[in-house]
Amino acid sequence: MTYLLSLLDKSPIDQGRDGAFALHATARLAARAEELGYHRFWVAEHHDMTNLASSVPEVLIAYLLAKTSKIRIGSGGVMLQHYSAYKVAETFNLLASLAPGRVDLGVGKAPGGFPLSTRALQTAIDPARKADFADQLSDINTYLAADPNYEGAKATPFPPSAPERFLLGASVESAELAASKGWELVFAGHLNGDPENLRKTFEAYRRASGGKSPILALAAFAADSEEYARERVGNLRIVKVFLPNGQSVNVGSEEQAAEFARQAGATDYRTEEKVPSVLHGTAAQIRMELDELHRLYGVKEFVLDTPALPAAERLSSIELLAKERLSLVA
């Protein structure tokens, strides 16, 4: 079975370390991923997080492009609600001019942070004039088309090849939107692993895109033994906080849940603690699960989210998985 393997790293901050160490650990991971033959390496966008260091993915992307030579580097993803489509297109056109044929633009709808950081990011945005998500995708398409005859603002410099475009989502609505705008769909299985939702979303994307296969993002951790992998993943937790206005969001701890509610101005909230959905075990066991998902859904590429574990363990995991993938992917 042939499919591509790629990586997503959120630059988690190890206990006793700082953000600088986390970012350089991500750079080391990207360089090693290139050596091991992974197809893409993406970084995330999270704001005002004490446990995650990647707040400005486009800056980190530029650094990673300079530290590598052939692996594709991109965002998984830019949180589009905070920015103008023109600025996003301009930024990624510049990156693609620096590293032609290696830049991916992935975007998402989530805020990527707590209410105070969202308000700070959007302080200059007039809510009455704020474009909706679908319109922003259309605008980015226009700017990335690099048409010299276009009479509007041009997102220069125009690169030799445009960045590849990816929409991160986990719903039929996202699938249909991605297809209608000509964007690749990346199903966020690491955030929503419901099999029935996955099936419906994949089917909707294939129908709307004329038969294209989506990419599937999953969290995965490989170790030398199943027992050790289970122990490490078993210590991971997600806390879902539910606010009275119907809003719900996943955070990393009860303390973060309380802080999110405080920033949202809510005193009456509830939480649910869950173990995150992470493929775990030996590399051979994870390979079998990926093989089965490929067989069931025709997945052409998996983006494996490295869990928030110490840098040495994330590195070991991708090395073990690479050994298994040698017989899978050219």
C-alpha positions in Angstrom: 0.0 0.0 0.0 1.4 3.4 -1.0 0.7 6.6 0.8 2.7 9.6 1.9 3.7 10.4 5.5 4.1 14.0 6.8 4.4 15.6 10.2 2.8 18.3 12.3 4.7 19.7 15.3 3.3 22.2 17.8 6.6 23.1 19.5 5.5 21.9 23.0 7.6 23.3 25.8 9.2 20.6 27.9 9.0 20.8 31.6 11.9 22.9 32.9 12.7 24.3 29.4 11.7 27.5 27.7 10.2 28.5 24.3 13.6 29.0 22.7 14.5 25.3 23.4 11.1 24.2 22.1 11.5 26.0 18.8 15.0 24.7 18.3 13.8 21.2 19.1 11.2 21.7 16.3 14.0 22.8 13.9 16.0 19.7 14.8 12.9 17.5 14.2 12.3 19.1 10.8 15.9 18.5 9.7 15.7 14.9 10.8 12.3 14.4 9.1 13.9 15.6 5.9 16.7 13.0 6.3 14.2 10.3 7.0 12.1 11.1 3.9 8.9 12.6 5.3 7.0 14.5 2.6 5.9 17.6 4.6 6.7 19.2 7.9 4.0 21.6 9.3 3.9 23.9 12.3 0.9 25.2 14.2 -0.4 28.5 15.4 -1.3 28.9 19.1 -1.4 32.2 21.0 -0.6 33.0 24.6 0.0 29.4 25.5 2.5 28.7 28.3 3.0 25.1 27.0 3.3 25.8 23.2 5.9 28.0 21.5 4.7 28.2 17.9 2.7 31.5 17.9 3.7 32.8 14.5 4.0 29.9 12.0 5.1 31.9 9.0 8.2 33.1 10.9 9.1 29.6 12.0 8.4 28.3 8.5 11.1 30.8 7.1 13.6 29.5 9.7 12.8 25.9 8.9 13.1 26.5 5.1 16.6 27.9 5.7 17.5 24.8 7.8 16.3 22.3 5.2 16.7 21.9 1.5 14.0 19.7 0.0 11.2 18.8 2.4 8.0 20.8 2.0 7.4 23.2 5.0 4.1 24.8 5.9 1.4 25.9 8.3 -1.0 23.6 9.9 -2.4 26.1 10.0 -2.7 29.9 9.9 -5.8 31.0 11.9 -7.3 33.0 9.1 -9.9 34.9 11.2 -7.2 37.1 12.6 -5.7 38.3 9.3 -6.3 39.9 6.0 -6.3 37.6 3.0 -3.9 39.9 1.3 -1.3 39.8 4.0 -1.5 36.0 4.2 -1.1 35.7 0.5 1.8 38.2 0.4 3.6 36.4 3.3 3.4 33.0 1.6 4.2 34.3 -1.8 7.4 35.7 -0.3 8.2 32.4 1.4 7.5 30.5 -1.9 9.9 32.9 -3.6 12.6 32.1 -1.1 12.1 28.4 -1.4 10.3 27.6 -4.7 8.2 24.5 -4.7 8.5 23.8 -1.0 5.9 26.0 0.7 2.4 24.9 1.9 -0.3 27.3 3.1 -2.7 25.5 5.5 -5.5 27.6 7.1 -8.1 26.9 9.8 -11.1 28.6 11.3 -10.3 28.3 15.0 -8.8 31.2 17.0 -5.8 29.2 18.2 -5.9 30.9 21.6 -7.9 32.3 24.5 -10.3 35.3 24.3 -7.8 37.9 25.4 -5.3 37.0 22.7 -8.1 36.8 20.1 -9.2 40.3 21.0 -5.6 41.6 20.9 -5.1 40.1 17.5 -8.3 41.6 16.1 -8.1 45.0 17.8 -7.8 46.8 14.4 -10.5 44.8 12.6 -13.8 46.4 12.1 -16.4 43.6 12.8 -18.8 45.2 10.4 -16.3 44.8 7.5 -14.7 41.5 8.5 -14.8 39.0 5.6 -16.2 35.6 6.3 -14.0 32.5 6.0 -15.3 31.5 2.5 -14.7 35.0 1.1 -11.2 35.0 2.5 -10.4 31.7 0.7 -11.6 33.3 -2.5 -9.5 36.4 -1.9 -6.4 34.3 -1.3 -7.0 32.4 -4.5 -7.1 35.7 -6.4 -3.9 37.0 -4.8 -2.0 33.7 -5.2 -3.0 33.4 -8.9 -0.3 36.0 -9.5 -2.1 37.5 -12.5 -0.1 40.6 -13.7 -3.2 42.0 -15.4 -5.3 41.9 -12.1 -6.3 45.4 -11.4 -6.4 45.0 -7.6 -3.6 44.9 -5.1 -1.0 42.3 -6.1 0.6 40.0 -3.5 4.2 40.4 -4.7 6.7 39.0 -5.1 5.2 36.4 -7.4 7.0 33.1 -6.8 8.0 30.6 -9.6 5.3 28.3 -8.2 2.4 29.2 -5.9 2.2 27.8 -2.4 0.0 24.7 -2.2 -3.3 25.4 -0.4 -4.9 23.3 2.4 -8.0 23.7 4.4 -8.0 22.1 7.8 -11.4 21.0 8.9 -13.5 18.1 10.3 -16.9 18.4 8.8 -19.0 17.9 5.6 -19.2 21.7 5.5 -15.4 22.1 5.4 -15.2 19.4 2.7 -17.6 21.1 0.5 -16.0 24.5 1.0 -12.5 23.2 0.3 -13.7 21.5 -2.9 -15.6 24.6 -4.1 -12.6 26.8 -3.6 -10.1 24.4 -5.1 -8.2 23.7 -1.8 -7.0 20.4 -0.6 -8.9 19.1 2.5 -7.0 18.0 5.5 -9.4 16.2 7.9 -8.4 17.0 11.5 -8.7 13.5 12.9 -6.4 14.4 15.7 -9.1 16.8 16.9 -12.2 14.9 15.8 -11.7 11.2 15.4 -15.4 10.1 15.1 -15.4 7.4 12.4 -18.8 8.2 11.0 -18.0 11.9 10.7 -14.8 11.0 8.9 -16.6 8.7 6.5 -19.2 11.4 5.6 -16.6 14.1 5.3 -14.5 12.0 3.0 -17.4 11.1 0.8 -18.6 14.7 0.6 -15.1 15.9 -0.5 -14.8 13.2 -3.1 -18.3 14.1 -4.5 -17.6 17.8 -4.5 -14.0 17.7 -5.8 -14.6 15.2 -8.6 -13.0 12.3 -6.9 -10.0 13.8 -5.1 -8.8 12.0 -2.0 -8.4 14.1 1.2 -5.4 14.1 3.6 -5.9 12.7 7.1 -4.2 14.3 10.1 -3.8 12.0 13.1 -1.9 12.1 16.4 0.6 9.2 16.6 3.3 8.1 19.0 5.6 5.1 18.3 7.9 3.4 20.9 9.9 0.3 21.2 7.2 -1.5 23.1 3.4 -1.2 23.1 3.4 -1.0 26.9 5.7 2.0 27.0 3.7 3.8 24.3 0.5 3.2 26.2 2.0 4.5 29.4 3.2 7.7 27.8 0.0 8.4 25.9 -2.1 7.5 28.9 -0.6 10.4 30.8 -1.9 12.9 28.1 -5.1 14.7 28.8 -7.5 17.1 27.0 -10.0 19.2 29.0 -13.1 20.4 27.2 -14.6 23.5 28.7 -18.3 24.3 28.0 -19.5 27.9 28.5 -23.1 29.0 29.1 -23.3 30.7 25.7 -22.9 27.3 24.0 -19.2 27.7 23.1 -16.9 24.8 23.8 -13.2 24.5 23.4 -10.4 21.9 24.1 -7.6 23.0 26.4 -4.7 21.2 28.1 -5.7 21.3 31.8 -8.3 22.3 34.4 -6.2 25.4 35.0 -6.4 26.4 31.4 -10.1 25.8 31.4 -10.6 28.1 34.3 -8.5 30.8 32.6 -10.4 30.5 29.3 -13.7 30.9 31.2 -12.3 33.9 33.1 -11.2 35.6 29.9 -14.6 34.9 28.3 -16.3 36.5 31.3 -18.0 33.2 32.3 -18.3 32.1 36.0 -20.7 29.2 35.3 -18.9 26.6 33.2 -18.3 22.9 33.2 -15.5 20.7 32.0 -14.9 17.2 30.8 -11.5 15.5 30.9 -10.7 13.1 28.1 -7.7 11.0 26.9 -6.8 12.4 23.4 -7.1 10.1 20.4 -3.5 9.1 19.6 -2.4 6.1 17.5 0.2 4.5 19.8 2.2 1.3 20.0 5.1 0.0 18.1 5.8 1.4 14.7 4.6 -1.9 13.1 1.3 -1.6 15.0 0.8 2.0 13.8 1.7 1.0 10.3 -1.1 -1.6 10.4 -3.6 1.0 11.5 -2.5 3.4 8.8 -2.7 0.6 6.2 -6.3 -0.1 7.3 -7.3 3.5 7.1 -5.8 3.7 3.7 -7.7 0.6 2.6 -11.0 1.8 4.1 -10.9 5.5 2.9 -8.3 5.7 0.2 -6.2 8.1 2.2 -3.3 9.3 0.0 -1.4 11.1 2.8 -1.3 11.1 6.5 -0.1 14.1 8.5 1.1 12.7 11.9 0.7 15.1 14.8 3.6 14.6 17.2 2.0 14.6 20.7 3.1 17.0 23.4 5.9 14.8 24.7 9.5 15.7 25.3 11.6 16.4 22.2 13.7 13.3 22.6 10.6 11.1 22.5 9.1 12.9 19.6 12.3 12.4 17.7 12.5 8.7 18.5 8.9 8.2 17.4 9.4 9.7 14.0 12.6 7.6 13.5 10.8 4.4 14.4 7.9 5.2 12.0 10.4 6.1 9.3 11.9 2.6 9.5 8.5 1.1 9.0 7.6 3.4 6.1 10.6 2.5 3.9 8.7 -0.3 2.3 5.6 1.8 1.9 6.6 5.1 0.3 9.1 5.9 -2.4 
